[in-house]
């Protein structure tokens, strides 16, 4: 069952409540009888390993393609430069 954080808008009393997904949200403060508001914070989930971050796929693609592209790019760069220079001159 998930734990939800609540805070009273009148007195500021804050507490956690363990509730099921199908249970209605709490609305009345236990301390003063004021209205409650759910508190939202960061999620305690961490994704570790490859494939979870945008930079994982780019780093693999750029490092893999840069090593193969650098070998392929040198002859390809020379050919267009020579034909481009020849047509321009």
PDB file with one MODEL, atoms N, CA, C and O in Angstrom:
MODEL        1
ATOM      1  N   UNK A   1       0.838  -1.177   0.000  1.00  0.00           N
ATOM      2  CA  UNK A   1       0.000   0.000   0.000  1.00  0.00           C
ATOM      3  C   UNK A   1       0.883   1.240   0.000  1.00  0.00           C
ATOM      4  O   UNK A   1       1.861   1.301   0.744  1.00  0.00           O
ATOM      5  N   UNK A   2       0.554   2.218  -0.815  1.00  0.00           N
ATOM      6  CA  UNK A   2       1.358   3.440  -0.884  1.00  0.00           C
ATOM      7  C   UNK A   2       1.164   4.334   0.341  1.00  0.00           C
ATOM      8  O   UNK A   2       0.142   4.280   1.025  1.00  0.00           O
ATOM      9  N   UNK A   3       2.170   5.147   0.587  1.00  0.00           N
ATOM     10  CA  UNK A   3       2.135   6.113   1.687  1.00  0.00           C
ATOM     11  C   UNK A   3       2.015   7.501   1.079  1.00  0.00           C
ATOM     12  O   UNK A   3       2.804   7.871   0.209  1.00  0.00           O
ATOM     13  N   UNK A   4       1.032   8.270   1.533  1.00  0.00           N
ATOM     14  CA  UNK A   4       0.801   9.623   1.036  1.00  0.00           C
ATOM     15  C   UNK A   4       1.112  10.624   2.139  1.00  0.00           C
ATOM     16  O   UNK A   4       0.840  10.369   3.312  1.00  0.00           O
ATOM     17  N   UNK A   5       1.678  11.754   1.764  1.00  0.00           N
ATOM     18  CA  UNK A   5       1.989  12.824   2.708  1.00  0.00           C
ATOM     19  C   UNK A   5       0.882  13.869   2.639  1.00  0.00           C
ATOM     20  O   UNK A   5       0.468  14.287   1.557  1.00  0.00           O
ATOM     21  N   UNK A   6       0.414  14.280   3.809  1.00  0.00           N
ATOM     22  CA  UNK A   6      -0.631  15.293   3.905  1.00  0.00           C
ATOM     23  C   UNK A   6      -0.141  16.430   4.780  1.00  0.00           C
ATOM     24  O   UNK A   6       0.706  16.229   5.650  1.00  0.00           O
ATOM     25  N   UNK A   7      -0.676  17.637   4.548  1.00  0.00           N
ATOM     26  CA  UNK A   7      -0.406  18.799   5.397  1.00  0.00           C
ATOM     27  C   UNK A   7      -1.684  19.604   5.531  1.00  0.00           C
ATOM     28  O   UNK A   7      -2.435  19.768   4.570  1.00  0.00           O
ATOM     29  N   UNK A   8      -1.920  20.102   6.731  1.00  0.00           N
ATOM     30  CA  UNK A   8      -3.113  20.900   7.000  1.00  0.00           C
ATOM     31  C   UNK A   8      -2.889  22.319   6.505  1.00  0.00           C
ATOM     32  O   UNK A   8      -1.824  22.897   6.721  1.00  0.00           O
ATOM     33  N   UNK A   9      -3.881  22.872   5.848  1.00  0.00           N
ATOM     34  CA  UNK A   9      -3.767  24.245   5.348  1.00  0.00           C
ATOM     35  C   UNK A   9      -3.992  25.270   6.457  1.00  0.00           C
ATOM     36  O   UNK A   9      -3.578  26.422   6.324  1.00  0.00           O
ATOM     37  N   UNK A  10      -4.649  24.861   7.562  1.00  0.00           N
ATOM     38  CA  UNK A  10      -4.938  25.791   8.650  1.00  0.00           C
ATOM     39  C   UNK A  10      -3.812  25.843   9.686  1.00  0.00           C
ATOM     40  O   UNK A  10      -3.319  26.923  10.012  1.00  0.00           O
ATOM     41  N   UNK A  11      -3.405  24.677  10.205  1.00  0.00           N
ATOM     42  CA  UNK A  11      -2.422  24.675  11.294  1.00  0.00           C
ATOM     43  C   UNK A  11      -1.029  24.234  10.855  1.00  0.00           C
ATOM     44  O   UNK A  11      -0.074  24.396  11.615  1.00  0.00           O
ATOM     45  N   UNK A  12      -0.886  23.676   9.644  1.00  0.00           N
ATOM     46  CA  UNK A  12       0.409  23.255   9.153  1.00  0.00           C
ATOM     47  C   UNK A  12       0.840  21.870   9.619  1.00  0.00           C
ATOM     48  O   UNK A  12       1.955  21.440   9.323  1.00  0.00           O
ATOM     49  N   UNK A  13      -0.029  21.167  10.344  1.00  0.00           N
ATOM     50  CA  UNK A  13       0.290  19.810  10.815  1.00  0.00           C
ATOM     51  C   UNK A  13       0.539  18.910   9.601  1.00  0.00           C
ATOM     52  O   UNK A  13      -0.296  18.836   8.700  1.00  0.00           O
ATOM     53  N   UNK A  14       1.694  18.222   9.580  1.00  0.00           N
ATOM     54  CA  UNK A  14       2.044  17.347   8.464  1.00  0.00           C
ATOM     55  C   UNK A  14       2.194  15.918   8.969  1.00  0.00           C
ATOM     56  O   UNK A  14       2.722  15.688  10.057  1.00  0.00           O
ATOM     57  N   UNK A  15       1.724  14.954   8.167  1.00  0.00           N
ATOM     58  CA  UNK A  15       1.822  13.549   8.533  1.00  0.00           C
ATOM     59  C   UNK A  15       1.733  12.690   7.285  1.00  0.00           C
ATOM     60  O   UNK A  15       1.362  13.164   6.211  1.00  0.00           O
ATOM     61  N   UNK A  16       2.076  11.432   7.442  1.00  0.00           N
ATOM     62  CA  UNK A  16       1.991  10.450   6.363  1.00  0.00           C
ATOM     63  C   UNK A  16       0.866   9.476   6.673  1.00  0.00           C
ATOM     64  O   UNK A  16       0.632   9.132   7.832  1.00  0.00           O
ATOM     65  N   UNK A  17       0.174   9.036   5.635  1.00  0.00           N
ATOM     66  CA  UNK A  17      -0.917   8.076   5.803  1.00  0.00           C
ATOM     67  C   UNK A  17      -0.762   6.959   4.785  1.00  0.00           C
ATOM     68  O   UNK A  17      -0.547   7.208   3.599  1.00  0.00           O
ATOM     69  N   UNK A  18      -0.873   5.731   5.259  1.00  0.00           N
ATOM     70  CA  UNK A  18      -0.809   4.560   4.384  1.00  0.00           C
ATOM     71  C   UNK A  18      -2.236   4.263   3.919  1.00  0.00           C
ATOM     72  O   UNK A  18      -3.111   3.943   4.723  1.00  0.00           O
ATOM     73  N   UNK A  19      -2.451   4.374   2.603  1.00  0.00           N
ATOM     74  CA  UNK A  19      -3.787   4.188   2.041  1.00  0.00           C
ATOM     75  C   UNK A  19      -3.703   3.330   0.793  1.00  0.00           C
ATOM     76  O   UNK A  19      -2.687   3.318   0.098  1.00  0.00           O
ATOM     77  N   UNK A  20      -4.774   2.617   0.519  1.00  0.00           N
ATOM     78  CA  UNK A  20      -4.876   1.849  -0.711  1.00  0.00           C
ATOM     79  C   UNK A  20      -5.228   2.766  -1.876  1.00  0.00           C
ATOM     80  O   UNK A  20      -5.648   3.906  -1.678  1.00  0.00           O
ATOM     81  N   UNK A  21      -5.053   2.260  -3.085  1.00  0.00           N
ATOM     82  CA  UNK A  21      -5.358   3.074  -4.269  1.00  0.00           C
ATOM     83  C   UNK A  21      -6.842   3.401  -4.374  1.00  0.00           C
ATOM     84  O   UNK A  21      -7.207   4.457  -4.890  1.00  0.00           O
ATOM     85  N   UNK A  22      -7.693   2.512  -3.893  1.00  0.00           N
ATOM     86  CA  UNK A  22      -9.132   2.717  -4.032  1.00  0.00           C
ATOM     87  C   UNK A  22      -9.736   3.511  -2.868  1.00  0.00           C
ATOM     88  O   UNK A  22     -10.924   3.830  -2.908  1.00  0.00           O
ATOM     89  N   UNK A  23      -8.963   3.835  -1.845  1.00  0.00           N
ATOM     90  CA  UNK A  23      -9.465   4.615  -0.717  1.00  0.00           C
ATOM     91  C   UNK A  23      -9.513   6.101  -1.066  1.00  0.00           C
ATOM     92  O   UNK A  23      -8.629   6.597  -1.764  1.00  0.00           O
ATOM     93  N   UNK A  24     -10.522   6.810  -0.594  1.00  0.00           N
ATOM     94  CA  UNK A  24     -10.580   8.256  -0.876  1.00  0.00           C
ATOM     95  C   UNK A  24      -9.508   9.014  -0.108  1.00  0.00           C
ATOM     96  O   UNK A  24      -9.053   8.563   0.943  1.00  0.00           O
ATOM     97  N   UNK A  25      -9.110  10.160  -0.632  1.00  0.00           N
ATOM     98  CA  UNK A  25      -8.085  10.990   0.010  1.00  0.00           C
ATOM     99  C   UNK A  25      -8.624  11.569   1.308  1.00  0.00           C
ATOM    100  O   UNK A  25      -9.821  11.831   1.429  1.00  0.00           O
ATOM    101  N   UNK A  26      -7.741  11.767   2.275  1.00  0.00           N
ATOM    102  CA  UNK A  26      -8.132  12.379   3.541  1.00  0.00           C
ATOM    103  C   UNK A  26      -8.381  13.865   3.318  1.00  0.00           C
ATOM    104  O   UNK A  26      -7.689  14.508   2.528  1.00  0.00           O
ATOM    105  N   UNK A  27      -9.385  14.410   4.028  1.00  0.00           N
ATOM    106  CA  UNK A  27      -9.746  15.815   3.829  1.00  0.00           C
ATOM    107  C   UNK A  27      -9.780  16.619   5.117  1.00  0.00           C
ATOM    108  O   UNK A  27      -9.762  17.849   5.063  1.00  0.00           O
ATOM    109  N   UNK A  28      -9.831  15.952   6.301  1.00  0.00           N
ATOM    110  CA  UNK A  28      -9.968  16.662   7.575  1.00  0.00           C
ATOM    111  C   UNK A  28      -8.735  16.399   8.431  1.00  0.00           C
ATOM    112  O   UNK A  28      -8.329  15.251   8.611  1.00  0.00           O
ATOM    113  N   UNK A  29      -8.144  17.464   8.957  1.00  0.00           N
ATOM    114  CA  UNK A  29      -6.956  17.376   9.806  1.00  0.00           C
ATOM    115  C   UNK A  29      -7.315  16.726  11.141  1.00  0.00           C
ATOM    116  O   UNK A  29      -8.341  17.044  11.742  1.00  0.00           O
ATOM    117  N   UNK A  30      -6.454  15.807  11.599  1.00  0.00           N
ATOM    118  CA  UNK A  30      -6.668  15.134  12.880  1.00  0.00           C
ATOM    119  C   UNK A  30      -6.453  16.086  14.057  1.00  0.00           C
ATOM    120  O   UNK A  30      -7.082  15.926  15.103  1.00  0.00           O
ATOM    121  N   UNK A  31      -5.567  17.078  13.893  1.00  0.00           N
ATOM    122  CA  UNK A  31      -5.199  17.968  14.994  1.00  0.00           C
ATOM    123  C   UNK A  31      -6.206  19.093  15.211  1.00  0.00           C
ATOM    124  O   UNK A  31      -6.636  19.330  16.340  1.00  0.00           O
ATOM    125  N   UNK A  32      -6.587  19.794  14.129  1.00  0.00           N
ATOM    126  CA  UNK A  32      -7.439  20.969  14.311  1.00  0.00           C
ATOM    127  C   UNK A  32      -8.777  20.899  13.593  1.00  0.00           C
ATOM    128  O   UNK A  32      -9.648  21.729  13.852  1.00  0.00           O
ATOM    129  N   UNK A  33      -8.969  19.941  12.705  1.00  0.00           N
ATOM    130  CA  UNK A  33     -10.220  19.839  11.968  1.00  0.00           C
ATOM    131  C   UNK A  33     -10.231  20.651  10.687  1.00  0.00           C
ATOM    132  O   UNK A  33     -11.261  20.724  10.016  1.00  0.00           O
ATOM    133  N   UNK A  34      -9.102  21.266  10.331  1.00  0.00           N
ATOM    134  CA  UNK A  34      -8.998  22.041   9.104  1.00  0.00           C
ATOM    135  C   UNK A  34      -8.903  21.144   7.882  1.00  0.00           C
ATOM    136  O   UNK A  34      -8.947  19.919   7.999  1.00  0.00           O
ATOM    137  N   UNK A  35      -8.774  21.746   6.723  1.00  0.00           N
ATOM    138  CA  UNK A  35      -8.723  20.963   5.488  1.00  0.00           C
ATOM    139  C   UNK A  35      -7.291  20.517   5.199  1.00  0.00           C
ATOM    140  O   UNK A  35      -6.330  21.239   5.464  1.00  0.00           O
ATOM    141  N   UNK A  36      -7.179  19.312   4.651  1.00  0.00           N
ATOM    142  CA  UNK A  36      -5.878  18.733   4.324  1.00  0.00           C
ATOM    143  C   UNK A  36      -5.581  18.886   2.850  1.00  0.00           C
ATOM    144  O   UNK A  36      -6.483  19.000   2.020  1.00  0.00           O
ATOM    145  N   UNK A  37      -4.299  18.885   2.545  1.00  0.00           N
ATOM    146  CA  UNK A  37      -3.838  18.942   1.167  1.00  0.00           C
ATOM    147  C   UNK A  37      -2.726  17.906   1.003  1.00  0.00           C
ATOM    148  O   UNK A  37      -1.836  17.805   1.847  1.00  0.00           O
ATOM    149  N   UNK A  38      -2.781  17.142  -0.080  1.00  0.00           N
ATOM    150  CA  UNK A  38      -1.729  16.164  -0.356  1.00  0.00           C
ATOM    151  C   UNK A  38      -0.448  16.888  -0.721  1.00  0.00           C
ATOM    152  O   UNK A  38      -0.467  17.898  -1.424  1.00  0.00           O
ATOM    153  N   UNK A  39       0.656  16.364  -0.239  1.00  0.00           N
ATOM    154  CA  UNK A  39       1.969  16.916  -0.546  1.00  0.00           C
ATOM    155  C   UNK A  39       2.631  16.021  -1.578  1.00  0.00           C
ATOM    156  O   UNK A  39       2.661  14.800  -1.417  1.00  0.00           O
ATOM    157  N   UNK A  40       3.157  16.611  -2.625  1.00  0.00           N
ATOM    158  CA  UNK A  40       3.825  15.853  -3.673  1.00  0.00           C
ATOM    159  C   UNK A  40       5.301  16.181  -3.649  1.00  0.00           C
ATOM    160  O   UNK A  40       5.686  17.349  -3.587  1.00  0.00           O
ATOM    161  N   UNK A  41       6.122  15.159  -3.698  1.00  0.00           N
ATOM    162  CA  UNK A  41       7.565  15.349  -3.687  1.00  0.00           C
ATOM    163  C   UNK A  41       8.204  14.532  -4.785  1.00  0.00           C
ATOM    164  O   UNK A  41       7.537  14.056  -5.704  1.00  0.00           O
ATOM    165  N   UNK A  42       9.499  14.380  -4.670  1.00  0.00           N
ATOM    166  CA  UNK A  42      10.221  13.603  -5.673  1.00  0.00           C
ATOM    167  C   UNK A  42       9.953  12.120  -5.476  1.00  0.00           C
ATOM    168  O   UNK A  42       9.679  11.665  -4.366  1.00  0.00           O
ATOM    169  N   UNK A  43      10.034  11.393  -6.544  1.00  0.00           N
ATOM    170  CA  UNK A  43       9.791   9.965  -6.508  1.00  0.00           C
ATOM    171  C   UNK A  43      11.103   9.263  -6.167  1.00  0.00           C
ATOM    172  O   UNK A  43      12.158   9.612  -6.697  1.00  0.00           O
ATOM    173  N   UNK A  44      11.031   8.294  -5.298  1.00  0.00           N
ATOM    174  CA  UNK A  44      12.229   7.587  -4.871  1.00  0.00           C
ATOM    175  C   UNK A  44      12.597   6.428  -5.773  1.00  0.00           C
ATOM    176  O   UNK A  44      12.846   5.324  -5.288  1.00  0.00           O
ATOM    177  N   UNK A  45      12.638   6.655  -7.073  1.00  0.00           N
ATOM    178  CA  UNK A  45      12.996   5.607  -8.026  1.00  0.00           C
ATOM    179  C   UNK A  45      14.231   6.067  -8.782  1.00  0.00           C
ATOM    180  O   UNK A  45      14.296   7.206  -9.244  1.00  0.00           O
ATOM    181  N   UNK A  46      15.201   5.187  -8.906  1.00  0.00           N
ATOM    182  CA  UNK A  46      16.418   5.500  -9.647  1.00  0.00           C
ATOM    183  C   UNK A  46      16.612   4.438 -10.721  1.00  0.00           C
ATOM    184  O   UNK A  46      16.619   3.246 -10.414  1.00  0.00           O
ATOM    185  N   UNK A  47      16.767   4.849 -11.962  1.00  0.00           N
ATOM    186  CA  UNK A  47      17.014   3.933 -13.054  1.00  0.00           C
ATOM    187  C   UNK A  47      18.509   3.875 -13.309  1.00  0.00           C
ATOM    188  O   UNK A  47      19.109   4.862 -13.735  1.00  0.00           O
ATOM    189  N   UNK A  48      19.106   2.736 -13.053  1.00  0.00           N
ATOM    190  CA  UNK A  48      20.533   2.551 -13.261  1.00  0.00           C
ATOM    191  C   UNK A  48      20.761   1.569 -14.399  1.00  0.00           C
ATOM    192  O   UNK A  48      19.918   0.714 -14.669  1.00  0.00           O
ATOM    193  N   UNK A  49      21.875   1.690 -15.048  1.00  0.00           N
ATOM    194  CA  UNK A  49      22.211   0.777 -16.134  1.00  0.00           C
ATOM    195  C   UNK A  49      22.102   1.471 -17.469  1.00  0.00           C
ATOM    196  O   UNK A  49      21.702   2.632 -17.556  1.00  0.00           O
ATOM    197  N   UNK A  50      22.457   0.755 -18.494  1.00  0.00           N
ATOM    198  CA  UNK A  50      22.430   1.357 -19.825  1.00  0.00           C
ATOM    199  C   UNK A  50      21.021   1.314 -20.399  1.00  0.00           C
ATOM    200  O   UNK A  50      20.233   0.423 -20.079  1.00  0.00           O
ATOM    201  N   UNK A  51      20.719   2.277 -21.240  1.00  0.00           N
ATOM    202  CA  UNK A  51      19.439   2.319 -21.923  1.00  0.00           C
ATOM    203  C   UNK A  51      18.376   3.148 -21.247  1.00  0.00           C
ATOM    204  O   UNK A  51      17.285   3.298 -21.798  1.00  0.00           O
ATOM    205  N   UNK A  52      18.646   3.695 -20.071  1.00  0.00           N
ATOM    206  CA  UNK A  52      17.642   4.481 -19.370  1.00  0.00           C
ATOM    207  C   UNK A  52      17.770   5.972 -19.633  1.00  0.00           C
ATOM    208  O   UNK A  52      16.807   6.717 -19.454  1.00  0.00           O
ATOM    209  N   UNK A  53      18.929   6.411 -20.048  1.00  0.00           N
ATOM    210  CA  UNK A  53      19.156   7.838 -20.236  1.00  0.00           C
ATOM    211  C   UNK A  53      19.363   8.163 -21.704  1.00  0.00           C
ATOM    212  O   UNK A  53      19.852   7.324 -22.460  1.00  0.00           O
ATOM    213  N   UNK A  54      19.003   9.352 -22.110  1.00  0.00           N
ATOM    214  CA  UNK A  54      19.147   9.792 -23.488  1.00  0.00           C
ATOM    215  C   UNK A  54      20.613   9.768 -23.910  1.00  0.00           C
ATOM    216  O   UNK A  54      20.934   9.449 -25.055  1.00  0.00           O
ATOM    217  N   UNK A  55      21.490  10.106 -22.982  1.00  0.00           N
ATOM    218  CA  UNK A  55      22.910  10.152 -23.314  1.00  0.00           C
ATOM    219  C   UNK A  55      23.511   8.766 -23.510  1.00  0.00           C
ATOM    220  O   UNK A  55      24.554   8.641 -24.151  1.00  0.00           O
ATOM    221  N   UNK A  56      22.879   7.720 -22.975  1.00  0.00           N
ATOM    222  CA  UNK A  56      23.394   6.366 -23.157  1.00  0.00           C
ATOM    223  C   UNK A  56      23.397   5.976 -24.625  1.00  0.00           C
ATOM    224  O   UNK A  56      24.400   5.474 -25.133  1.00  0.00           O
ATOM    225  N   UNK A  57      22.294   6.200 -25.302  1.00  0.00           N
ATOM    226  CA  UNK A  57      22.210   5.800 -26.706  1.00  0.00           C
ATOM    227  C   UNK A  57      23.046   6.726 -27.588  1.00  0.00           C
ATOM    228  O   UNK A  57      23.633   6.276 -28.572  1.00  0.00           O
ATOM    229  N   UNK A  58      23.106   7.999 -27.250  1.00  0.00           N
ATOM    230  CA  UNK A  58      23.894   8.932 -28.052  1.00  0.00           C
ATOM    231  C   UNK A  58      25.384   8.682 -27.885  1.00  0.00           C
ATOM    232  O   UNK A  58      26.140   8.760 -28.854  1.00  0.00           O
ATOM    233  N   UNK A  59      25.810   8.382 -26.668  1.00  0.00           N
ATOM    234  CA  UNK A  59      27.225   8.139 -26.425  1.00  0.00           C
ATOM    235  C   UNK A  59      27.679   6.892 -27.178  1.00  0.00           C
ATOM    236  O   UNK A  59      28.760   6.878 -27.766  1.00  0.00           O
ATOM    237  N   UNK A  60      26.860   5.854 -27.160  1.00  0.00           N
ATOM    238  CA  UNK A  60      27.215   4.622 -27.858  1.00  0.00           C
ATOM    239  C   UNK A  60      27.193   4.849 -29.369  1.00  0.00           C
ATOM    240  O   UNK A  60      28.059   4.353 -30.088  1.00  0.00           O
ATOM    241  N   UNK A  61      26.213   5.590 -29.840  1.00  0.00           N
ATOM    242  CA  UNK A  61      26.107   5.835 -31.274  1.00  0.00           C
ATOM    243  C   UNK A  61      27.219   6.774 -31.744  1.00  0.00           C
ATOM    244  O   UNK A  61      27.798   6.567 -32.811  1.00  0.00           O
ATOM    245  N   UNK A  62      27.515   7.793 -30.959  1.00  0.00           N
ATOM    246  CA  UNK A  62      28.537   8.744 -31.384  1.00  0.00           C
ATOM    247  C   UNK A  62      29.927   8.142 -31.287  1.00  0.00           C
ATOM    248  O   UNK A  62      30.758   8.376 -32.165  1.00  0.00           O
ATOM    249  N   UNK A  63      30.203   7.368 -30.232  1.00  0.00           N
ATOM    250  CA  UNK A  63      31.535   6.784 -30.118  1.00  0.00           C
ATOM    251  C   UNK A  63      31.710   5.668 -31.143  1.00  0.00           C
ATOM    252  O   UNK A  63      32.792   5.516 -31.710  1.00  0.00           O
ATOM    253  N   UNK A  64      30.666   4.890 -31.385  1.00  0.00           N
ATOM    254  CA  UNK A  64      30.764   3.826 -32.377  1.00  0.00           C
ATOM    255  C   UNK A  64      30.791   4.377 -33.784  1.00  0.00           C
ATOM    256  O   UNK A  64      31.550   3.886 -34.620  1.00  0.00           O
ATOM    257  N   UNK A  65      29.983   5.383 -34.069  1.00  0.00           N
ATOM    258  CA  UNK A  65      29.941   5.930 -35.420  1.00  0.00           C
ATOM    259  C   UNK A  65      31.118   6.864 -35.679  1.00  0.00           C
ATOM    260  O   UNK A  65      31.560   7.002 -36.820  1.00  0.00           O
ATOM    261  N   UNK A  66      31.634   7.512 -34.618  1.00  0.00           N
ATOM    262  CA  UNK A  66      32.760   8.420 -34.831  1.00  0.00           C
ATOM    263  C   UNK A  66      34.015   7.645 -35.198  1.00  0.00           C
ATOM    264  O   UNK A  66      34.810   8.103 -36.018  1.00  0.00           O
ATOM    265  N   UNK A  67      34.201   6.470 -34.595  1.00  0.00           N
ATOM    266  CA  UNK A  67      35.389   5.703 -34.940  1.00  0.00           C
ATOM    267  C   UNK A  67      35.255   5.123 -36.345  1.00  0.00           C
ATOM    268  O   UNK A  67      36.228   5.093 -37.098  1.00  0.00           O
ATOM    269  N   UNK A  68      34.061   4.666 -36.701  1.00  0.00           N
ATOM    270  CA  UNK A  68      33.887   4.147 -38.053  1.00  0.00           C
ATOM    271  C   UNK A  68      33.709   5.289 -39.052  1.00  0.00           C
ATOM    272  O   UNK A  68      34.120   5.181 -40.207  1.00  0.00           O
ATOM    273  N   UNK A  69      33.091   6.391 -38.598  1.00  0.00           N
ATOM    274  CA  UNK A  69      32.900   7.526 -39.495  1.00  0.00           C
ATOM    275  C   UNK A  69      34.213   8.228 -39.784  1.00  0.00           C
ATOM    276  O   UNK A  69      34.437   8.708 -40.895  1.00  0.00           O
ATOM    277  N   UNK A  70      35.098   8.288 -38.764  1.00  0.00           N
ATOM    278  CA  UNK A  70      36.360   8.976 -38.997  1.00  0.00           C
ATOM    279  C   UNK A  70      37.181   8.232 -40.043  1.00  0.00           C
ATOM    280  O   UNK A  70      37.880   8.854 -40.842  1.00  0.00           O
ATOM    281  N   UNK A  71      37.098   6.899 -40.042  1.00  0.00           N
ATOM    282  CA  UNK A  71      37.798   6.139 -41.072  1.00  0.00           C
ATOM    283  C   UNK A  71      37.136   6.304 -42.422  1.00  0.00           C
ATOM    284  O   UNK A  71      37.819   6.395 -43.442  1.00  0.00           O
ATOM    285  N   UNK A  72      35.810   6.344 -42.443  1.00  0.00           N
ATOM    286  CA  UNK A  72      35.076   6.501 -43.690  1.00  0.00           C
ATOM    287  C   UNK A  72      35.046   7.964 -44.142  1.00  0.00           C
ATOM    288  O   UNK A  72      34.993   8.245 -45.339  1.00  0.00           O
ATOM    289  N   UNK A  73      35.081   8.884 -43.192  1.00  0.00           N
ATOM    290  CA  UNK A  73      34.931  10.294 -43.520  1.00  0.00           C
ATOM    291  C   UNK A  73      36.168  10.849 -44.223  1.00  0.00           C
ATOM    292  O   UNK A  73      36.053  11.745 -45.060  1.00  0.00           O
ATOM    293  N   UNK A  74      37.329  10.335 -43.897  1.00  0.00           N
ATOM    294  CA  UNK A  74      38.540  10.869 -44.515  1.00  0.00           C
ATOM    295  C   UNK A  74      38.572  10.641 -46.018  1.00  0.00           C
ATOM    296  O   UNK A  74      38.807  11.597 -46.757  1.00  0.00           O
ATOM    297  N   UNK A  75      38.346   9.418 -46.513  1.00  0.00           N
ATOM    298  CA  UNK A  75      38.312   9.245 -47.961  1.00  0.00           C
ATOM    299  C   UNK A  75      37.122   9.964 -48.601  1.00  0.00           C
ATOM    300  O   UNK A  75      37.245  10.516 -49.694  1.00  0.00           O
ATOM    301  N   UNK A  76      35.957   9.957 -47.913  1.00  0.00           N
ATOM    302  CA  UNK A  76      34.778  10.612 -48.469  1.00  0.00           C
ATOM    303  C   UNK A  76      34.987  12.121 -48.519  1.00  0.00           C
ATOM    304  O   UNK A  76      34.533  12.773 -49.460  1.00  0.00           O
ATOM    305  N   UNK A  77      35.667  12.686 -47.522  1.00  0.00           N
ATOM    306  CA  UNK A  77      35.913  14.123 -47.492  1.00  0.00           C
ATOM    307  C   UNK A  77      36.886  14.526 -48.591  1.00  0.00           C
ATOM    308  O   UNK A  77      36.770  15.613 -49.156  1.00  0.00           O
ATOM    309  N   UNK A  78      37.836  13.665 -48.892  1.00  0.00           N
ATOM    310  CA  UNK A  78      38.807  13.992 -49.927  1.00  0.00           C
ATOM    311  C   UNK A  78      38.167  13.961 -51.291  1.00  0.00           C
ATOM    312  O   UNK A  78      38.467  14.811 -52.130  1.00  0.00           O
ATOM    313  N   UNK A  79      37.289  13.000 -51.537  1.00  0.00           N
ATOM    314  CA  UNK A  79      36.681  12.879 -52.843  1.00  0.00           C
ATOM    315  C   UNK A  79      35.800  14.087 -53.188  1.00  0.00           C
ATOM    316  O   UNK A  79      35.967  14.646 -54.272  1.00  0.00           O
ATOM    317  N   UNK A  80      34.867  14.522 -52.317  1.00  0.00           N
ATOM    318  CA  UNK A  80      34.057  15.689 -52.655  1.00  0.00           C
ATOM    319  C   UNK A  80      34.882  16.963 -52.724  1.00  0.00           C
ATOM    320  O   UNK A  80      34.594  17.842 -53.536  1.00  0.00           O
ATOM    321  N   UNK A  81      35.895  17.075 -51.891  1.00  0.00           N
ATOM    322  CA  UNK A  81      36.723  18.288 -51.927  1.00  0.00           C
ATOM    323  C   UNK A  81      37.466  18.372 -53.260  1.00  0.00           C
ATOM    324  O   UNK A  81      37.595  19.456 -53.828  1.00  0.00           O
ATOM    325  N   UNK A  82      37.955  17.236 -53.763  1.00  0.00           N
ATOM    326  CA  UNK A  82      38.681  17.225 -55.027  1.00  0.00           C
ATOM    327  C   UNK A  82      37.733  17.508 -56.188  1.00  0.00           C
ATOM    328  O   UNK A  82      38.067  18.271 -57.095  1.00  0.00           O
ATOM    329  N   UNK A  83      36.532  16.884 -56.157  1.00  0.00           N
ATOM    330  CA  UNK A  83      35.586  17.131 -57.237  1.00  0.00           C
ATOM    331  C   UNK A  83      34.996  18.538 -57.146  1.00  0.00           C
ATOM    332  O   UNK A  83      34.717  19.174 -58.162  1.00  0.00           O
ATOM    333  N   UNK A  84      34.805  19.028 -55.875  1.00  0.00           N
ATOM    334  CA  UNK A  84      34.298  20.381 -55.695  1.00  0.00           C
ATOM    335  C   UNK A  84      35.318  21.409 -56.134  1.00  0.00           C
ATOM    336  O   UNK A  84      34.956  22.431 -56.717  1.00  0.00           O
ATOM    337  N   UNK A  85      36.590  21.156 -55.864  1.00  0.00           N
ATOM    338  CA  UNK A  85      37.649  22.077 -56.253  1.00  0.00           C
ATOM    339  C   UNK A  85      37.830  22.058 -57.766  1.00  0.00           C
ATOM    340  O   UNK A  85      38.062  23.092 -58.393  1.00  0.00           O
ATOM    341  N   UNK A  86      37.718  20.849 -58.347  1.00  0.00           N
ATOM    342  CA  UNK A  86      37.884  20.722 -59.787  1.00  0.00           C
ATOM    343  C   UNK A  86      36.771  21.411 -60.566  1.00  0.00           C
ATOM    344  O   UNK A  86      37.022  22.016 -61.608  1.00  0.00           O
ATOM    345  N   UNK A  87      35.515  21.320 -60.053  1.00  0.00           N
ATOM    346  CA  UNK A  87      34.412  21.942 -60.750  1.00  0.00           C
ATOM    347  C   UNK A  87      34.411  23.453 -60.551  1.00  0.00           C
ATOM    348  O   UNK A  87      33.956  24.198 -61.420  1.00  0.00           O
ATOM    349  N   UNK A  88      34.924  23.906 -59.399  1.00  0.00           N
ATOM    350  CA  UNK A  88      34.935  25.343 -59.121  1.00  0.00           C
ATOM    351  C   UNK A  88      36.096  26.023 -59.864  1.00  0.00           C
ATOM    352  O   UNK A  88      35.992  27.198 -60.217  1.00  0.00           O
ATOM    353  N   UNK A  89      37.189  25.305 -60.103  1.00  0.00           N
ATOM    354  CA  UNK A  89      38.344  25.946 -60.723  1.00  0.00           C
ATOM    355  C   UNK A  89      38.288  25.973 -62.212  1.00  0.00           C
ATOM    356  O   UNK A  89      39.203  26.487 -62.855  1.00  0.00           O
TER     357      UNK A  89
ENDMDL
END
